[in-house]
């Protein structure tokens, strides 16, 4: 599937139009707005941004659900609208980096600035997962945890699952030292495909390929997997980046809703 960058009311969004034909409405925001509450964040501004997002998507969700992300591998399954805790910008699950549901009309939201948003969608069983995979979550194979939960809890067949890897810090931009590189070498037997030594002290890691290989190993078919090959770090005029922008960073969102 191909992604497109679409503009409405001076705000750009990353979309995959073909997904809607299968029953999933997905929108990835850009640097044109911030949906993360900073220390002095303006709740009204964040909620106004969500209203613009849902207007762009053409939906009015029954509820918004987010994880209070901690770079872990916990994923919650939403089976009824009484779950979650009330928060300023919707309902939230604490200590959670992924959400799964088969309920139509609710928005699942993950926030990111360099991490990898992973969307899993089974059009047969009508179930979706919206996952935040930072480098620590990637080491914990949170994408594989999502596939396993869809199989165990919703009887999904991995070969039927459509997977989307959203924008993330690129393979030429995610620079680490040996302590992080060694963890990736220990965890992944395909580490030679994802790690490149830059100099005596620095290494570059390819998070898109790492998460792709994790999902393929769980039975996702390659033809069902789409990578939005935009680097959050390199595309300075389009995307937020924590590494690049430091204290001035904002957060983008991957928002998914079952039609």
Buried (B, 14 or more C-beta within 10 A) or exposed (E): BEBEEEEEEEBBBBBBEBBBEBBBBBBBBBBBBBBBBEEEBEEEEBBEBBEBBBEBBEBEBEBBBBBEBBBBBBBBBBEEBEBBEEBEBBBBBEEBBBBBBBBEBBBBBBBBBBBBBBBBBBBEBBBBBBBBBBBBBBBBBBBBBBBBBBBEEBEBEBEBBBBBBBBBBBBEBBBBEEEBBBBBBEBBEEBEEBBBEEEEEEBBBBBBBBBBBBBBBBBBBEEBBBBBEBBBBBBEEBBBBBBBBEEEBBBBBBBBBBB
